[in-house]
Amino acid sequence: MKAEERARCFLEGDFLLHADMLQCLRRKSADILEADGEGVLLFERRGEVYMMSASSPAFARNLVALLPPGTDCVTVHQDFFLEPVQARFGPLRTMVCTNVVYLGRENLKVPDCPAMIRPLTEEYTDWVAAHYSLFSLAPLPYLRSRIREGAILGAFIGDRPCGFAGTHAEGSIGLLEVLPECRRMGIAAALQASVANAVLAEGGIPYGQVKEGNEASFRLQKKLGFIPAGSNTFWMTK
């Protein structure tokens, strides 16, 4: 069995939990560093992030040992990775998320809203940076690169931008923000559905990662038909 087949075999055992890793394999953006019946280690080239999942703490330690010195961005899919990663690389910021996945193959219905949805152009980079609530995790050069790649859609009421959403470099749907005065109009749902449909058009897996405690986002995902994984994913960064 080839490495990709071994990786898929393990990861598809929990599709929702591993949607991020499976998306990387689907779009050929990952190097498979280890693939075994007990776990998988990928390096996602576009987002420059290592992704790991294992069936046991012992195999998790084996995967952590394969990470190169200086690794500064890791996504793990079980909490028993946290201690060995911290032990090897020192204190890291950890963000707890839940994968949410749209399993349908038909396009989502884009809810009616007062905004027009279209790709943002580079002239809106500073505006996105000024309004994105997680700007510390997605600085200006990153946002500019996503806009240049056509990966961020904007919502406009007339000529005025009122929100945006897109895909991150590693493939997840996110970057969702709607101006406070334009909320509760269906704009967030229209943005996310539009981004998900763009992912489907490319043959990808529409998935996002909801930060722990973001109940408004969980409600939006449920409304659109995204299904949450049964356990958490952990982003660990310098």
C-alpha positions in Angstrom: 0.0 0.0 0.0 1.4 3.4 -1.0 1.9 6.2 1.6 -1.1 8.2 0.4 -3.3 5.1 0.6 -2.1 4.4 4.1 -2.7 8.0 5.1 -6.2 8.1 3.7 -7.1 4.7 5.3 -6.2 6.1 8.8 -7.7 9.6 8.3 -11.0 8.4 6.8 -11.6 6.5 10.0 -12.8 9.8 11.4 -13.5 12.0 8.4 -14.9 15.0 10.3 -11.9 15.2 12.7 -9.4 14.8 9.8 -11.2 16.9 7.1 -8.3 19.4 7.2 -5.7 16.7 6.6 -7.8 15.0 3.9 -8.3 18.3 2.2 -4.5 18.7 1.9 -4.2 15.3 0.4 -7.1 16.0 -2.0 -5.5 19.2 -3.4 -2.0 17.7 -3.4 -0.6 20.4 -1.1 0.9 18.1 1.5 4.1 16.1 1.9 3.4 12.8 3.7 6.2 12.4 6.3 4.7 9.4 8.0 1.7 7.3 7.3 0.9 4.2 9.4 -2.0 2.3 10.8 -1.4 4.2 14.0 -1.1 7.7 12.7 -0.2 10.3 10.1 2.2 13.3 9.9 1.8 15.7 7.0 3.6 19.0 6.1 1.1 21.3 4.4 3.2 23.4 2.0 0.9 26.4 1.3 0.2 27.2 4.9 3.6 25.9 6.1 2.0 23.8 8.9 2.7 20.3 10.2 -0.5 18.3 10.8 -0.5 15.2 13.0 -3.0 12.6 14.2 -2.3 9.3 16.1 -4.2 6.5 17.7 -2.1 6.5 20.9 0.2 8.7 23.1 3.1 6.4 22.3 2.8 6.8 18.5 2.1 10.6 19.0 5.6 10.8 20.6 7.1 9.0 17.6 5.5 11.6 15.3 6.7 14.5 17.4 10.2 13.2 17.2 10.1 13.5 13.4 9.4 17.2 13.4 12.4 19.3 12.4 14.1 21.6 14.8 12.6 25.1 14.9 9.1 23.9 14.0 6.8 26.8 14.9 3.3 25.8 13.6 1.6 22.5 14.3 -1.9 21.2 14.2 -2.7 18.2 16.3 -5.9 16.2 16.5 -5.6 14.6 20.0 -4.8 16.3 23.3 -2.1 13.8 24.1 0.1 15.5 21.6 0.2 18.7 23.6 2.7 17.7 26.3 5.3 16.1 23.9 5.1 19.1 21.5 5.6 21.6 24.3 8.4 19.4 25.8 10.3 19.5 22.6 9.7 23.0 21.3 9.0 25.0 24.5 5.9 27.1 25.3 3.6 27.5 22.4 0.3 29.3 22.0 -2.5 26.8 21.8 -5.9 27.5 20.2 -8.6 24.9 20.6 -10.9 24.4 17.6 -13.6 22.1 16.3 -13.7 21.1 12.6 -17.1 21.7 11.0 -17.6 20.0 7.6 -20.1 20.2 4.8 -20.6 16.7 3.5 -22.9 17.4 0.6 -21.7 17.6 -3.0 -24.4 19.9 -4.2 -23.9 23.7 -3.8 -25.3 25.3 -0.7 -28.2 27.7 -1.2 -26.9 31.2 -0.7 -29.3 32.9 1.6 -30.9 36.1 0.5 -29.3 39.2 2.0 -29.0 42.9 1.0 -25.3 42.5 0.0 -23.7 41.6 -3.3 -20.9 39.0 -2.9 -17.8 39.3 -5.1 -14.0 38.6 -4.8 -12.1 41.4 -3.1 -9.3 43.2 -4.9 -6.0 44.2 -3.4 -7.2 47.8 -2.8 -9.3 46.4 0.1 -6.4 44.8 2.0 -6.0 47.6 4.6 -9.8 47.6 5.1 -9.8 43.9 5.8 -6.8 44.2 8.2 -8.5 47.0 10.0 -11.7 45.0 10.6 -10.6 41.4 11.0 -11.0 40.5 14.7 -8.3 37.8 14.5 -5.8 40.1 12.8 -3.0 39.0 15.2 -3.3 35.5 13.7 -3.5 36.8 10.1 -1.2 39.8 9.6 -1.3 42.2 6.7 1.1 40.3 4.3 -0.9 37.1 4.8 -4.2 38.9 4.1 -2.7 40.5 1.0 -1.5 37.2 -0.3 -5.0 35.6 0.2 -6.7 38.5 -1.6 -4.2 38.3 -4.5 -5.0 34.6 -4.9 -8.7 35.5 -5.1 -9.3 33.6 -1.8 -11.3 36.3 0.0 -14.9 37.3 -1.0 -16.4 40.6 0.0 -19.9 41.6 0.8 -21.0 45.0 -0.5 -24.1 47.1 0.1 -24.0 49.5 -2.9 -20.3 50.4 -3.1 -19.7 50.0 0.6 -17.9 46.9 1.8 -19.6 45.4 4.9 -18.0 42.0 5.4 -15.7 39.3 4.0 -14.9 35.6 4.3 -12.4 33.3 2.5 -10.2 30.3 2.7 -6.9 30.1 4.6 -3.7 29.0 2.9 -4.0 25.5 4.3 -7.6 25.1 3.0 -10.0 25.9 5.9 -12.9 28.3 5.4 -12.6 31.3 7.7 -11.6 35.0 7.8 -15.3 35.7 8.4 -16.2 39.2 9.6 -19.3 41.4 9.1 -19.4 45.0 10.3 -21.4 45.3 13.6 -24.0 47.5 12.0 -24.6 45.0 9.2 -25.1 41.9 11.3 -28.4 40.0 11.6 -29.0 40.5 7.9 -27.9 37.1 6.6 -24.6 38.5 5.3 -22.4 36.1 7.2 -24.4 33.1 6.0 -24.3 34.3 2.4 -20.5 34.8 2.6 -19.8 31.4 4.1 -22.1 29.6 1.7 -20.5 31.4 -1.2 -17.0 30.4 -0.1 -18.1 26.8 0.5 -19.5 26.7 -3.0 -16.2 28.0 -4.4 -14.4 25.2 -2.5 -16.8 22.6 -4.0 -16.2 24.0 -7.5 -12.5 23.2 -7.0 -13.3 19.6 -5.9 -12.4 20.4 -2.3 -13.9 19.6 1.1 -15.7 22.7 2.6 -14.6 22.8 6.2 -13.9 25.4 8.8 -12.4 25.4 12.3 -14.5 27.1 15.0 -12.6 28.4 18.0 -13.7 27.1 21.3 -16.4 29.2 22.9 -17.6 30.8 19.6 -21.2 29.9 20.0 -22.4 32.3 17.3 -20.2 30.6 14.7 -21.4 27.2 15.8 -25.0 28.3 15.3 -24.1 29.6 11.8 -22.4 26.3 10.9 -25.4 24.3 12.0 -27.8 26.6 10.1 -25.8 26.0 6.9 -25.6 22.2 7.3 -22.0 21.9 8.5 -21.4 19.0 10.9 -19.0 19.4 13.9 -16.4 16.8 14.6 -16.8 14.8 17.8 -13.5 16.0 19.3 -11.1 19.0 19.1 -8.2 20.1 16.9 -5.4 22.1 18.5 -3.3 24.8 16.7 0.1 25.2 18.4 2.2 28.2 17.3 5.1 30.3 18.5 
